Amino acid sequence: MQGMYHNFRVWLGILYLFLSLPLIHVSSIKAQDNRQIYTQVRTKKLKNAYCRYFIQYPHLKVRKKETVARGKRYAIYKVNKQLRVTLIRALKSYKSLCEYVKKDGLKNGLSIEIRFKVTYIDDTFVSVYYSGSDFIKNTPHPNYQYKGLNYSLETGKSVSFSSLFSKNSRYHRFVRRLAIASLLRQKIIHSKDEYQHSGKKHDFYIHKRKLHLINLYDIHVLQSVEAALPFKRLKRFLHKNYKAMLEYK
C-alpha cells in the first residue's frame, strides 16, 4: 500500500511539473478580435503499467499589448488557480480505482479521461464544462462525471445559477417551463409531472447563446441529461451583467 501511495504522489508531482512547464500542446478557442482574454489548452497523457490518463486543461491568458487592471489580472489568476485545484481533486478521486486494478494485476486496466472545455468566454465571464470518465477493463461500460464551472473574470469568484438573473424576477418558473419543454422534446420525460426540479438551482454551463442545465437526472445510458435554454427566451429575466451573452457568436 505504501508503494502505491508513493507512486500516486509521484504522479501528482509529474502533474504539478506539467502545469508549471511551457505548454506541450497548445490550442486556442475561437475569440472575437477585440477580446482581451483568451484560452490556451494544455494536453497531456500520463500512464504506468496499470492506469492511463488523458488530460485536457485550460489556462486563461491576457492578450499581449492589452492594458488590464491589476485587480482583473488577479481575478484571472484566481480562476486559473481554482481550475487547477479542481483538476487535482479529480485526479485524487481516481486514486482508489488505480489501486484496485493494480491489486488485481490488470495491465492497462484503467483508462481515465479528464477534460475541461471552455464553452464561453468574454472579458467578464468564463464558463467551463468539465467531463471525467473512467473505464475498467472487462466491465460493461464507462462511468461518467460532469460539472459546470462558471467564474466572474472581474472578481475571480464562482458564479451561481441564481446570480445570472435579476433579483426577485421569478425566473425559476420560466426556467422550469423551458426545461420541461426541452426534456419532452428529447423524450426523456413523458409528462411535466415527471420533472421534479424547482428551477431555482442548477448545475450549468453556457454555450452558443444557450444556458445548458446539466445533471438533471442520473441515468447512466444517457450520460448527462441536459436541457438547453435559449438566452433570447430568458432575456427579460437576465441580470444586466450577463446580457452580453445574448450577442455571443
Secondary structure, DSSP 8 states (H G I E B T S, - for coil): -HHHHHHHHHHHHHHHHHHHS--SSEEE----TT-SEEEEEEEEEEE-SSEEEEEEEEEEEE-TT----HHHHHHHHHHHHHHHHHHHHHHHHTHHHHHHHHHTT-TT-EEEEEEEEEEEE-SSEEEEEEEEEEEETTSSS-EEEEEEEEEETTT--B--SGGGB-TT--HHHHHHHHHHHHHHHTTS-SSGGG----SS--EEEEETTEEEEE-SSB-GGG-B--EEEEHHHHGGGB-GGGGGGGG--
